[in-house]
Amino acid sequence: MPRRYEIPSTPHNMVWGYLDSSTPHILEVSSGDTVTLHSFPSGGKETLPDDINMVPSDYLAALETLPPGPGSHFITGPIYVRGAAVGDALQIDILDVKVRQDWGFVSILPLLGTLPDEFTDYETIHPRIDRERNVCIMPWGREIPLEPFFGIIAATGSMAASSRADCAPWAFGTSLSHQPRPGRTALPNG
């Protein structure tokens, strides 16, 4: 019979900015089990709002405790799938994605992105989030509907023990920022 698990966003259950096949798994599941994962937005202390009271205590603990890797994403896991063998495709159904904070951030990072020469000064703004209405409210008042996405998902398979930046594309997965809604994905395990 399938089981349900919930993994809180604690430093013990997460890494920051990297995927590493030698990281010990935090949970073993069987095919058909349901896992609820909690995490945080990517970024470091520079992305936090001025009012630190808006930041959940577990988020602050992760920022203070976890050693940052070369990437910026917080990753909950890894999770071991019993019976999965090298060469298998792992089917993962993302049932829902929810925003848990009342704020977000948008950053301009000089010399990166689509128009690197047009935006040369670092800037971060903090839209408010109305979770009940599922919108963010920009500082100048415009409301934008939210379409949260899962972010990072990967499988290590037979990958030799090594560490990789969290968002660099590779054979076993990467950032899923192109998939804004819950859905199904398959990862090669091998």
Secondary structure by P-SEA (a helix, b strand, c coil): cbbbbbbcccccccccccccccccccccccccbbbbbbbbccccccccccccccccaaaaaaaacccccccccccccccccccccccbbbbbbbccccccccccccccccccccccccccbbbbbbbbbcccccbbbcccbbbbbbbccccbbbbbcccccccccccccccccccccccccbbbbbbbcc
